[in-house]
């Protein structure tokens, strides 16, 4: 069974403020499970996939950028 996390759990896991997590939910930018109108939970597996989607590869190593200056 995939654990369901609370807003506080997600804030702790991501390092974001609770208010920021609520803001992401209101914008539809983070996957959420609505238990009721006021009760939100997050599947841990959904969050891990969401993190993977946010990850970007570096375009150039910093050393190459310094040499170009």
Secondary structure as UniProt FT lines:
FT   STRAND          4..5
FT   HELIX           7..14
FT   HELIX           18..27
FT   STRAND          33..34
FT   STRAND          40..43
FT   HELIX           44..54
FT   HELIX           62..68
//
